Structures are given as C-alpha cells and as structure tokens.
C-alpha cells in the first residue's frame, strides 16, 4: 500500500511540473537586448571627473566673490574724513596714498651704505647705518609729506594746552600706517630746528630702527627693566635735532614694563631735554600697551587708513581709551586714494 501511495504522489508531482513547464513556455517575454554590454571601462560615462572639477571651481570662485562683496558691504572701511569727524573726532590731516613710499620700502631693503638727499651723518655709528627709508627725506615734495607739514602746524596749536610735550600716535589695528606717520612727522618737526625724541614703544614687533638705518641696540625695554639709564639708550639719527630710542630687546611682558613707574620717570627726565617726545605704540585694539602709554601722554592721535579702518574700530578705540581717562585729540586719515573725478597732481 505504501508503494502505491508513493507512486501516486510521484505521478501527481510530475504532472504538476509538466503543467508549469507548459505555462512558462506559453508566456512571451517583454524584455529585449538592444546592445550588448561593453567591457571597455577605460572611459566610464560616470562620474565625469573633469566636469565635476570645472563646476566645483566655478562655484568656488562665485562663492568667494559673493563673500567679498558681502564683506565690503557690511565691513567697509572709512573712505571719507567726514565720517570720522561725525564720530566727534577732528581730522588733523588727510595724507594721500604715496606710490613713492611703496617703491621706497621695496628699494630700501637692499640698499646699504649711501646717504639719501638731505640726510646728515653724525654720531658714533654714522658709518655703519643703512640708508634711511623715510619718505620725508627721499621725496620731500611728495603730497603726503606736504600734508604732514600741515599737520605739524596744527599740532603746534593743539598741544599748547597739553599737560606735557609727549605725543602718542597709534592706530586701531596693524597696517594703518602709524609708524609711517610717526617717523616722518618726527623728521619734519626736527627739520624746523626743534629737538625731537622718537620712541618706538612696540616692544613686541618694533622696527622703526630700520627706517632710520640704525643697527638694533639697547632700547626702551632695557630702560624700563632698569638695565640701562634712559640717556644711555638714546641714538642720534642722521637728521639733525632728531634722536631715537628703539624698542630694545623683545620683552616677554611689555605691558608689565609699561605699568612700572620707570616709564613715568623716564619721560619726566627726558621731557625737559626736548621740544617734543613722540611715542609710536602698538595698535590699540591688539594689546593694552597703547592705553598704558596714553596715560603718560599729553596728546593722543589716532591713525585711520582709507578703505581699511572701520567706524566700529574707531569707536572701539574711543571707548577703550576713554574708559581709562584718555582723550583722543584727533585723527590722521592715511593713504587716501583719489577718485577718478579728481585732478592728477603727479
């Protein structure tokens, strides 16, 4: 009986299998092979790397352009002296941008051992100094220098009521041109016969000694650290009536040195010896050094650069110094670019 059941089951399954074969054979397929697959994969259709790189480059350039325009729209530097004056800060001078100054800086790096027109050598190290890179000496008729001469006259009256003859010149941020203004203004005032002392108070990145062609020596930091007396760090320059104190050794704690009473004592000792002591400081918003110097100065001026210094930076300087009882007497608008509608004086 078991064999009979098994045989019947087998016969049934075989019939079912044949029925399925018949059904499959009756179905017509709806898929056709149009092209045979190509086994050559040296140049795949996708991804197209060259196109992707080109599109990414164009999109990157477009994004950068948009960012630049947006930044200029919201963080545009001051381009008018009236904007500064509207902040309650008189502009004592507007200095035109000088291409001659730019060329002078590049040429001065590789020039040694020669006098510029109008320079005089004196002092022990006069034979070892390099050529001065001062625009007021190399190109005294430059428009920027003429503007500084006007500033010299304005300062004479502005400092009449000052508590001392110490003038601090600073800027909100690096690159505004405060060192250019300080060094050339000192030279111009000295050329009138007044005794001028220029102090490089940037004990972090000071470089004014290079502008005068002087070798690095002991300077302000040595005096404040009580290593040397202030009269021992004074360097005569090749400009008659102009003396110079360099920043000195790179101090790890410039602010602490300026807070010391030695700075006040130094200025008190040197002030009677000069008609003007001009102090060039680090940027106001970068470190606190300018605030410490400003406490000792009778007059403070701020250098703002055309198209770079913003209104917010100028206001921040006023607040920071004002919180310490320091009044910014006025501003110097530097590197002013003439518009195409103005006449050409070159």
Secondary structure, DSSP 8 states (H G I E B T S, - for coil): -HHHHHHHHHHHHHHHHHHHHHHHHH--------S------TT-SSS-HHHHHHHHHHHHHHHHHHHHHHHHHHS-----HHHHHTTT--EEEEEE--HHHHHHHHHHTT--S---TT----STTTTT------HHHH-TT-HHHHHHHHHHHHHHHHTTTSSSSEEEEEESSTTS-HHHHHHHHHHHHHTTT--EEEEE--TTT--HHHHTT------HHHHHTTSS-GGGS-EE-SSTTEEEE---S--TTHHHHHHSHHHHHHHHHHHTT-SEEEEE---TTT-SHHHHHHTT-SEEEEEEETTTS-HHHHHHHHHHHHTTT----EEEEEEE---TTS----
